[in-house]
Amino acid sequence: MDQRQWDIKRMIGQSAYRLRIGQYRAVFTLDDERMILGVLKIGVRGDIYR
């Protein structure tokens, strides 16, 4: 996955990533080998990390 065209960062101490979409965040896992994206959480910026 080319992360440069999206605002995606790997979460510290986890195997998950976060995608920033304005005030919202999506937390997901990615299996490049099998081409599987697993969405764990989507929510407002302040609430997503709790």
Chimera marker file (.cmm) of the C-alpha trace (Angstrom):
<marker_set name="trace">
<marker id="1" x="0.000" y="0.000" z="0.000" r="1" g="1" b="0" radius="0.5"/>
<marker id="2" x="1.374" y="3.408" z="-0.945" r="1" g="1" b="0" radius="0.5"/>
<marker id="3" x="0.890" y="5.407" z="2.272" r="1" g="1" b="0" radius="0.5"/>
<marker id="4" x="2.167" y="8.658" z="0.743" r="1" g="1" b="0" radius="0.5"/>
<marker id="5" x="-1.103" y="9.475" z="-1.013" r="1" g="1" b="0" radius="0.5"/>
<marker id="6" x="-3.177" y="8.999" z="2.187" r="1" g="1" b="0" radius="0.5"/>
<marker id="7" x="-2.733" y="10.245" z="5.755" r="1" g="1" b="0" radius="0.5"/>
<marker id="8" x="-1.965" y="6.798" z="7.196" r="1" g="1" b="0" radius="0.5"/>
<marker id="9" x="0.347" y="6.056" z="10.118" r="1" g="1" b="0" radius="0.5"/>
<marker id="10" x="1.216" y="2.864" z="11.946" r="1" g="1" b="0" radius="0.5"/>
<marker id="11" x="0.032" y="2.967" z="15.561" r="1" g="1" b="0" radius="0.5"/>
<marker id="12" x="2.803" y="2.796" z="18.156" r="1" g="1" b="0" radius="0.5"/>
<marker id="13" x="3.049" y="-0.586" z="19.875" r="1" g="1" b="0" radius="0.5"/>
<marker id="14" x="0.356" y="-2.172" z="17.698" r="1" g="1" b="0" radius="0.5"/>
<marker id="15" x="0.087" y="-3.895" z="14.337" r="1" g="1" b="0" radius="0.5"/>
<marker id="16" x="-2.771" y="-1.547" z="13.366" r="1" g="1" b="0" radius="0.5"/>
<marker id="17" x="-2.793" y="1.625" z="11.295" r="1" g="1" b="0" radius="0.5"/>
<marker id="18" x="-4.862" y="4.789" z="11.522" r="1" g="1" b="0" radius="0.5"/>
<marker id="19" x="-6.294" y="6.756" z="8.615" r="1" g="1" b="0" radius="0.5"/>
<marker id="20" x="-7.123" y="10.424" z="9.187" r="1" g="1" b="0" radius="0.5"/>
<marker id="21" x="-10.230" y="11.717" z="7.403" r="1" g="1" b="0" radius="0.5"/>
<marker id="22" x="-10.894" y="15.281" z="8.613" r="1" g="1" b="0" radius="0.5"/>
<marker id="23" x="-12.131" y="15.016" z="12.228" r="1" g="1" b="0" radius="0.5"/>
<marker id="24" x="-12.627" y="11.253" z="11.892" r="1" g="1" b="0" radius="0.5"/>
<marker id="25" x="-10.193" y="8.370" z="12.289" r="1" g="1" b="0" radius="0.5"/>
<marker id="26" x="-10.338" y="4.816" z="11.003" r="1" g="1" b="0" radius="0.5"/>
<marker id="27" x="-8.230" y="2.172" z="12.744" r="1" g="1" b="0" radius="0.5"/>
<marker id="28" x="-7.492" y="-0.904" z="10.656" r="1" g="1" b="0" radius="0.5"/>
<marker id="29" x="-5.198" y="-3.860" z="10.097" r="1" g="1" b="0" radius="0.5"/>
<marker id="30" x="-3.689" y="-4.712" z="6.752" r="1" g="1" b="0" radius="0.5"/>
<marker id="31" x="-2.582" y="-8.040" z="5.294" r="1" g="1" b="0" radius="0.5"/>
<marker id="32" x="-0.812" y="-7.112" z="2.048" r="1" g="1" b="0" radius="0.5"/>
<marker id="33" x="-0.033" y="-10.716" z="1.172" r="1" g="1" b="0" radius="0.5"/>
<marker id="34" x="-3.698" y="-11.796" z="1.161" r="1" g="1" b="0" radius="0.5"/>
<marker id="35" x="-5.010" y="-8.295" z="0.245" r="1" g="1" b="0" radius="0.5"/>
<marker id="36" x="-7.244" y="-8.064" z="3.336" r="1" g="1" b="0" radius="0.5"/>
<marker id="37" x="-8.057" y="-4.829" z="5.138" r="1" g="1" b="0" radius="0.5"/>
<marker id="38" x="-9.806" y="-5.283" z="8.495" r="1" g="1" b="0" radius="0.5"/>
<marker id="39" x="-11.566" y="-2.221" z="9.902" r="1" g="1" b="0" radius="0.5"/>
<marker id="40" x="-11.398" y="-2.228" z="13.704" r="1" g="1" b="0" radius="0.5"/>
<marker id="41" x="-12.934" y="1.156" z="14.553" r="1" g="1" b="0" radius="0.5"/>
<marker id="42" x="-14.216" y="4.353" z="12.936" r="1" g="1" b="0" radius="0.5"/>
<marker id="43" x="-15.061" y="7.429" z="14.965" r="1" g="1" b="0" radius="0.5"/>
<marker id="44" x="-14.452" y="11.029" z="15.958" r="1" g="1" b="0" radius="0.5"/>
<marker id="45" x="-10.825" y="11.923" z="16.605" r="1" g="1" b="0" radius="0.5"/>
<marker id="46" x="-11.115" y="12.364" z="20.380" r="1" g="1" b="0" radius="0.5"/>
<marker id="47" x="-13.017" y="9.124" z="21.017" r="1" g="1" b="0" radius="0.5"/>
<marker id="48" x="-11.332" y="6.637" z="18.695" r="1" g="1" b="0" radius="0.5"/>
<marker id="49" x="-8.266" y="5.912" z="20.856" r="1" g="1" b="0" radius="0.5"/>
<marker id="50" x="-10.145" y="5.177" z="24.098" r="1" g="1" b="0" radius="0.5"/>
<link id1="1" id2="2" r="1" g="1" b="0" radius="0.2"/>
<link id1="2" id2="3" r="1" g="1" b="0" radius="0.2"/>
<link id1="3" id2="4" r="1" g="1" b="0" radius="0.2"/>
<link id1="4" id2="5" r="1" g="1" b="0" radius="0.2"/>
<link id1="5" id2="6" r="1" g="1" b="0" radius="0.2"/>
<link id1="6" id2="7" r="1" g="1" b="0" radius="0.2"/>
<link id1="7" id2="8" r="1" g="1" b="0" radius="0.2"/>
<link id1="8" id2="9" r="1" g="1" b="0" radius="0.2"/>
<link id1="9" id2="10" r="1" g="1" b="0" radius="0.2"/>
<link id1="10" id2="11" r="1" g="1" b="0" radius="0.2"/>
<link id1="11" id2="12" r="1" g="1" b="0" radius="0.2"/>
<link id1="12" id2="13" r="1" g="1" b="0" radius="0.2"/>
<link id1="13" id2="14" r="1" g="1" b="0" radius="0.2"/>
<link id1="14" id2="15" r="1" g="1" b="0" radius="0.2"/>
<link id1="15" id2="16" r="1" g="1" b="0" radius="0.2"/>
<link id1="16" id2="17" r="1" g="1" b="0" radius="0.2"/>
<link id1="17" id2="18" r="1" g="1" b="0" radius="0.2"/>
<link id1="18" id2="19" r="1" g="1" b="0" radius="0.2"/>
<link id1="19" id2="20" r="1" g="1" b="0" radius="0.2"/>
<link id1="20" id2="21" r="1" g="1" b="0" radius="0.2"/>
<link id1="21" id2="22" r="1" g="1" b="0" radius="0.2"/>
<link id1="22" id2="23" r="1" g="1" b="0" radius="0.2"/>
<link id1="23" id2="24" r="1" g="1" b="0" radius="0.2"/>
<link id1="24" id2="25" r="1" g="1" b="0" radius="0.2"/>
<link id1="25" id2="26" r="1" g="1" b="0" radius="0.2"/>
<link id1="26" id2="27" r="1" g="1" b="0" radius="0.2"/>
<link id1="27" id2="28" r="1" g="1" b="0" radius="0.2"/>
<link id1="28" id2="29" r="1" g="1" b="0" radius="0.2"/>
<link id1="29" id2="30" r="1" g="1" b="0" radius="0.2"/>
<link id1="30" id2="31" r="1" g="1" b="0" radius="0.2"/>
<link id1="31" id2="32" r="1" g="1" b="0" radius="0.2"/>
<link id1="32" id2="33" r="1" g="1" b="0" radius="0.2"/>
<link id1="33" id2="34" r="1" g="1" b="0" radius="0.2"/>
<link id1="34" id2="35" r="1" g="1" b="0" radius="0.2"/>
<link id1="35" id2="36" r="1" g="1" b="0" radius="0.2"/>
<link id1="36" id2="37" r="1" g="1" b="0" radius="0.2"/>
<link id1="37" id2="38" r="1" g="1" b="0" radius="0.2"/>
<link id1="38" id2="39" r="1" g="1" b="0" radius="0.2"/>
<link id1="39" id2="40" r="1" g="1" b="0" radius="0.2"/>
<link id1="40" id2="41" r="1" g="1" b="0" radius="0.2"/>
<link id1="41" id2="42" r="1" g="1" b="0" radius="0.2"/>
<link id1="42" id2="43" r="1" g="1" b="0" radius="0.2"/>
<link id1="43" id2="44" r="1" g="1" b="0" radius="0.2"/>
<link id1="44" id2="45" r="1" g="1" b="0" radius="0.2"/>
<link id1="45" id2="46" r="1" g="1" b="0" radius="0.2"/>
<link id1="46" id2="47" r="1" g="1" b="0" radius="0.2"/>
<link id1="47" id2="48" r="1" g="1" b="0" radius="0.2"/>
<link id1="48" id2="49" r="1" g="1" b="0" radius="0.2"/>
<link id1="49" id2="50" r="1" g="1" b="0" radius="0.2"/>
</marker_set>
